[in-house]
Amino acid sequence: MKPPPWVDGEPLPFAALEGFENDDLDCAFETFLRSAKIHLEGAPELRPALAPPPSLLAASRAALSHKGDARGFFTDWFAPFRVKGDGFLTGYYEVEVEARRSREPGFATPVLPRPRDLETLNEAPLLSSGVALTSARRRSDGRLEPFEERSEIEQSDPSRFGEPIAWLRDPVELFLIQVQGSARLRFPDGPAAALTYDGRNGHPYSSVGRLLIERGAVPAERMSLETLKEALRRLGQKPGEEGRLLMQQNKSYVFFRLDTSSERALGPIGGQGAPLVPLRSIAVDRGLWPYGLPFFIRATVPWEGGTPTAFARLMIAQDTGSAILGPARADLYFGTGPHAGSLAGGLRHGAEFTALLPLAHPA
């Protein structure tokens, strides 16, 4: 695979990757295998990315029959390419929240399923502004029209879009689940259930965290998932209140489905369709990179606790996000639950990105 023409960088030898020799590459290889199987099965991606080049497919085939050590596989089939420019690393996690199967006092925010008339597009512009929509409504006459924005969906009868999957405590909990793209729901009458991303209304994503910083509601250095939730609740979630209006500035709205598959039991499903692996899976810009591509990321970040420490790991691109834009930009998956959430929320740091570009033949 040649370096993408839109990415500036330089080739490096593996010996120049500080920390690579100490990484647990067996875990990275097992994570890569999840992506390789999807590539070779030809399974549709949940959020389509740049198509894998033939060299990545060749490396995927080799991985399925590889019997040697993981380090040898990566050094034989890939060549490091340091991405120039300031890299930026954030974190995300799988939210765990209380839920109810039907509406009741204290649980009045619906989790909506994918509407039957929602159609995923190939970034076709449908707005007069020229803004590209990633999804739209297919009308009965076959024509496409823009789907409702977040504010319009929230003001409508939820049954118009389908029977709600579950009911949550408040709009902020739903908003954070939509930002993360998956969740585990805890019901009082049975086991937890897994939510998986099942499409969105197609309108562009806007960062509410950035809006809070611009308005002086939260200092930039204190912004995290927890402070975002606290600020939105403090500003008010009821219709017409400032917190609710801020959330509605993000016109994008995510729909979900309950997922009982064996794959989902391994972890939340990323944009490629593979179960994510804590501290090995990353979300990348799907317009610039294919899924399954390994990245060696070096940074000094609070990934183990409150104190920043050295991070040097081989990661696999298995997910994407509307806010993940640029060649040296990634969202690091931390796992499930409050502890993972506290770690993910504290990660907003610079990082060094080295893409491992697949070779047409082993070295």
C-alpha positions in Angstrom: 0.0 0.0 0.0 1.4 3.3 -1.0 1.1 6.2 1.4 -2.2 8.0 0.7 -1.5 11.2 -1.4 -3.4 13.3 1.1 -1.2 12.2 4.0 2.3 13.8 4.6 4.9 11.6 6.2 8.0 9.6 5.9 8.9 5.8 5.9 10.8 4.5 8.9 12.4 1.2 9.9 10.8 -0.8 12.8 13.9 -0.1 14.8 12.9 3.6 14.9 9.6 2.8 16.7 10.5 3.5 20.3 8.5 1.1 22.5 7.5 -1.3 19.7 9.8 -4.0 21.0 8.1 -4.0 24.4 4.5 -4.1 23.2 2.3 -7.1 23.6 1.9 -7.8 19.9 0.1 -11.1 20.5 -2.9 -9.0 21.7 -2.5 -6.6 18.7 -2.4 -9.6 16.3 -5.6 -11.1 17.8 -7.3 -7.7 17.4 -6.1 -7.6 13.8 -7.5 -11.0 13.1 -11.0 -9.7 13.9 -10.7 -7.1 11.1 -9.0 -9.6 8.8 -11.9 -12.0 9.0 -14.4 -9.3 8.1 -12.3 -8.2 5.1 -12.1 -11.7 3.8 -15.8 -12.6 4.4 -16.8 -9.5 2.5 -19.2 -8.5 5.3 -20.8 -5.1 4.9 -19.3 -2.4 7.1 -21.7 -0.6 9.5 -20.1 2.7 8.6 -18.3 2.2 5.3 -14.7 3.4 5.2 -12.0 3.7 2.5 -11.8 0.4 0.7 -9.0 -1.9 1.9 -6.2 -2.1 -0.8 -5.2 -5.5 -2.2 -2.1 -5.5 0.0 -4.2 -5.3 3.1 -6.4 -8.1 1.9 -3.2 -10.1 1.3 -2.0 -9.4 4.8 -5.4 -10.4 6.1 -5.2 -13.8 4.3 -1.7 -14.4 5.6 -2.9 -13.6 9.2 -5.5 -16.3 9.1 -2.9 -19.0 8.4 0.0 -17.4 10.3 1.7 -19.8 12.8 4.7 -17.8 13.9 5.1 -15.1 16.4 3.0 -11.9 16.1 6.1 -9.6 15.9 7.3 -11.5 12.8 3.9 -11.2 11.1 3.8 -7.4 11.5 7.4 -6.8 10.5 7.1 -9.2 7.5 3.8 -7.7 6.1 4.0 -4.0 7.0 6.2 -1.0 6.6 6.1 1.9 9.2 5.1 5.3 7.8 5.3 8.2 10.3 2.5 10.7 9.8 3.7 14.2 10.0 1.9 17.0 11.8 0.4 17.3 15.3 -1.5 14.1 16.2 -4.4 14.2 18.7 -5.8 11.4 20.8 -9.1 11.2 22.6 -10.8 8.4 24.3 -14.3 6.8 24.3 -16.0 3.9 26.1 -19.1 1.8 26.3 -21.7 3.5 28.6 -23.6 1.5 31.2 -26.9 3.0 32.2 -30.1 2.1 34.0 -33.1 1.7 31.6 -36.7 0.5 31.5 -38.6 -1.5 28.9 -41.6 0.9 29.0 -42.1 4.5 29.9 -42.5 5.2 33.6 -41.9 8.1 36.0 -38.2 9.0 36.0 -37.6 7.2 32.7 -39.1 9.3 29.9 -36.4 9.5 27.3 -36.8 7.0 24.4 -34.0 5.1 22.7 -35.2 4.9 19.1 -34.7 2.1 16.6 -33.7 2.6 13.0 -36.7 4.0 11.1 -37.9 1.8 8.2 -37.6 4.6 5.7 -34.1 5.6 6.6 -31.6 5.0 3.8 -27.8 5.3 4.1 -26.3 7.3 1.3 -22.8 7.8 -0.2 -22.4 11.3 1.2 -24.9 12.7 -1.4 -25.7 16.4 -0.8 -29.4 16.9 -0.4 -29.5 20.3 1.3 -29.5 23.6 -0.6 -26.4 24.6 1.4 -24.5 21.8 -0.3 -23.9 20.1 3.0 -23.5 16.4 2.5 -26.0 14.1 4.3 -24.9 10.5 5.1 -28.5 9.3 5.4 -32.0 10.4 4.2 -35.6 9.3 4.1 -36.9 7.3 1.1 -40.4 8.5 0.3 -43.2 6.3 -1.0 -42.6 7.7 -4.5 -39.0 6.6 -4.4 -37.5 10.1 -4.0 -35.1 11.0 -1.2 -35.6 13.9 1.2 -33.5 15.0 4.3 -34.5 13.3 7.5 -35.5 15.3 10.5 -32.9 17.1 12.6 -32.4 16.2 16.3 -34.8 19.0 17.5 -37.5 17.8 15.2 -37.1 14.1 16.2 -37.2 15.1 19.9 -40.4 17.1 19.4 -42.2 14.3 17.5 -44.2 11.3 18.9 -41.4 8.6 19.3 -43.7 5.9 17.9 -43.6 7.7 14.6 -40.0 6.3 14.2 -40.7 2.9 15.6 -41.4 1.3 19.0 -38.8 2.6 21.4 -36.2 0.0 22.4 -35.9 1.3 26.0 -36.4 4.4 28.1 -33.7 6.3 29.9 -33.6 8.8 32.8 -32.8 11.9 30.8 -31.8 13.4 27.4 -28.2 13.8 28.5 -27.8 10.1 29.1 -29.2 9.4 25.6 -27.0 12.2 24.1 -23.8 10.7 25.6 -24.8 7.2 24.3 -25.3 8.6 20.8 -21.8 10.3 21.0 -20.2 7.0 22.1 -22.2 4.9 19.6 -23.0 1.9 21.9 -24.1 1.1 25.4 -25.1 -1.5 27.9 -28.6 -1.1 29.4 -29.3 -2.4 32.9 -32.9 -3.5 33.4 -34.4 -4.2 36.9 -36.1 -7.4 35.6 -33.4 -9.2 33.9 -29.8 -9.2 32.4 -28.2 -6.3 30.8 -28.8 -5.7 27.1 -26.4 -4.4 24.5 -27.1 -1.5 22.2 -25.4 -1.3 18.8 -25.3 1.6 16.4 -27.9 1.2 13.6 -27.7 4.4 11.6 -28.2 8.1 12.0 -30.3 10.8 10.5 -27.5 11.9 8.2 -27.1 15.5 9.4 -23.5 16.7 10.2 -22.2 16.2 13.7 -21.4 19.3 15.8 -19.3 19.2 19.0 -21.3 20.4 22.0 -18.2 20.2 24.1 -16.6 22.8 21.8 -19.8 25.0 22.1 -19.6 24.8 25.9 -15.9 25.9 25.8 -16.6 28.8 23.4 -19.4 30.1 25.6 -17.2 29.9 28.7 -19.4 27.3 30.4 -16.4 24.9 30.8 -12.7 25.7 30.7 -11.0 23.9 27.8 -8.5 22.2 30.2 -11.4 20.7 32.3 -13.5 19.4 29.4 -14.2 15.7 29.7 -17.3 13.5 29.3 -18.1 13.9 33.0 -17.9 17.7 32.9 -19.9 17.7 29.7 -22.7 15.8 31.4 -22.5 18.0 34.5 -22.6 21.2 32.4 -25.6 20.1 30.3 -27.6 19.1 33.3 -26.7 22.3 35.1 -27.9 24.3 32.1 -31.2 22.4 32.0 -32.5 19.5 29.9 -36.2 20.5 29.6 -37.5 21.8 26.2 -36.3 25.3 25.7 -33.7 25.2 28.4 -30.1 26.1 27.5 -28.6 22.6 27.9 -31.3 21.1 25.7 -30.9 23.8 23.1 -27.1 23.2 23.1 -27.6 19.5 22.5 -29.9 20.3 19.6 -27.1 22.4 18.0 -25.8 18.9 17.1 -28.3 18.0 14.4 -27.0 14.5 14.1 -29.2 11.8 15.7 -28.2 8.2 16.2 -30.5 5.1 16.1 -29.8 1.8 17.8 -30.8 -1.9 17.9 -30.6 -4.5 20.6 -27.8 -6.9 19.8 -27.7 -10.4 21.2 -25.1 -11.8 18.8 -22.1 -13.8 20.0 -19.8 -11.1 18.5 -21.5 -8.4 20.5 -20.9 -10.4 23.7 -17.2 -9.9 23.1 -17.6 -6.1 23.0 -19.3 -3.2 21.4 -19.4 -3.4 17.6 -17.3 -0.8 15.8 -17.8 0.8 12.4 -16.2 -2.1 10.6 -18.5 -4.6 12.3 -15.8 -6.1 14.5 -16.1 -6.3 18.4 -13.8 -3.7 19.9 -10.9 -4.6 22.1 -10.0 -2.3 25.1 -6.8 -0.3 24.5 -6.3 -2.0 21.1 -9.1 -0.7 18.9 -9.2 2.9 17.7 -11.6 5.0 15.7 -10.1 6.8 12.7 -11.1 9.1 9.9 -12.9 6.6 7.6 -12.5 8.9 4.6 -8.7 8.7 4.9 -7.9 5.2 6.2 -9.3 1.7 5.7 -10.4 -0.4 8.6 -8.0 -3.0 9.8 -4.9 -0.8 9.3 -2.5 -1.0 12.2 -1.2 2.2 13.8 1.7 2.5 16.3 0.8 5.3 18.7 3.2 7.0 21.1 2.1 9.5 23.7 2.3 10.5 27.3 -1.2 10.3 28.5 -3.3 9.3 31.7 -4.3 6.0 30.2 -3.8 4.0 33.5 -5.0 6.6 36.0 -4.8 10.3 36.7 -1.1 10.7 36.1 0.2 10.8 32.5 2.5 7.9 31.7 4.1 6.5 28.5 1.8 4.9 26.0 3.4 3.0 23.1 1.0 0.5 21.5 0.1 -1.1 18.2 -3.6 -0.2 17.6 -6.0 -1.4 15.0 -8.4 0.9 13.1 -11.8 -0.7 13.7 -14.2 2.2 14.2 -14.9 5.8 13.2 -16.7 8.8 14.4 -18.1 12.1 13.1 -15.6 14.1 15.1 -12.6 12.0 14.1 -11.2 14.0 11.2 -7.6 14.1 9.9 -4.8 11.6 9.3 -3.2 11.9 12.8 -6.4 11.7 14.8 -7.8 8.8 16.7 -10.3 7.9 19.4 -9.0 5.2 21.8 -11.5 2.6 23.0 -11.1 2.0 26.8 -13.8 -0.6 27.6 -17.1 -0.7 29.4 -18.3 1.0 32.6 -17.6 4.0 34.9 -13.8 3.3 35.3 -13.3 3.1 31.6 -15.4 6.3 31.2 -13.3 8.2 33.7 -10.1 7.3 31.8 -11.6 8.0 28.4 -13.0 11.3 29.5 -9.5 12.5 30.7 -7.8 11.8 27.4 -7.3 14.8 25.1 -3.6 14.8 24.3 -1.1 15.1 21.6 0.3 11.9 20.1 2.7 10.5 17.5 1.1 8.4 14.8 2.9 5.8 12.7 0.7 3.9 10.2 1.9 0.4 9.3 1.3 0.2 5.5 0.8 -3.3 4.2 3.2 -4.7 1.7 2.2 -6.5 -1.5 4.4 -9.4 -0.5 6.1 -10.3 2.8 9.5 -8.7 3.4 
